[in-house]
Amino acid sequence: MSQELNLILLGPPGAGKGTQAARLVQDFNIPWASTGDMLRTAVAEGSELGIKAKGFMDSGALVPDELIVDLIVERVRNADSADGFLLDGYPRTIPQADALAEALQGLSRTVTAALLIELDDEEVIRRLSGRRVCTASGHGYHLDFDPPKHEGICDQDGSRLIQRDDDKPDVIKNRLEVYHAQTKPLVEYYENLGLLRRFDGSRGQTEVHDHIRAAMATLRLEETV
Ligand code: AP5
């Protein structure tokens, strides 16, 4: 049985996907692709993709599938993803999940597990309202749960911390609606494939991380028997 780890992180906005991804890529030494980060970079660079994506992102809508799918298909075909990858924020729709499955099938590979971090809407609003990110490398903080040592300054590289434009109250509300309507159906999709693993995102960051690691260890053990 393959020891590849082809992982996807699912969950509502602010559930802690990025927070956990940063830890998991160190545990498993696999590349991490965040479509949100890729798109924010494209917007900051003013690339053609960024110009097309900006309006959707600012309003909390999803960027159309046709702008995203090729980015990810190319990413999983890249040589550095041969032993696995961690996708954070992709797929967000059933067509995106189908496109990923098709691309992997072409490489004789499959998704190993879909890691769902669950969090209720009220807590999502609390998480996103208090989130701050560093302008240089995107390191994440939370005003209540994970504050920087010095207000407004990144502990890791000293750069300025900002609030993301889509973390404003009206946009958060739209992002949640979009999640429930377009992304949540993926929970059933991966459950039906027997790939879904659920985690309680309301626990502390370390506890969530420990639970995911334990589940991955069990999964690897199951693969060897
Ligand atoms: P994206 O950047 O992917 O946003 P998202 O999915 O809404 O997720 P977030 O980054 O907001 O949250 P997260 O779950 O990573 O939480 P985090 O770890 O930061 O996408 C942005 C936009 O891009 C989309 O709206 C869409 O327009 C577009 N887009 C992206 N991908 C797309 C796709 N595939 N198709 C189409 N469009 C796409 O944590 C949040 C906060 O909580 C932080 O402050 C953190 O410190 C804190 N925290 C984390 N864990 C805990 C914990 N356990 N306890 C307490 N606090 C915690």
Residues whose N, C-alpha, C, O or C-beta is under 5 A from the ligand:
A	BS01	AP5	P12 P13 G14 A15 G16 K17 G18 T19 T35 G36 D37 L39 F56 M57 G60 A61 L62 V63 I68 D88 G89 Y90 P91 R92 R127 G130 R131 R132 G140 Y141 H142 F145 D146 G201 R203 G204 Q205
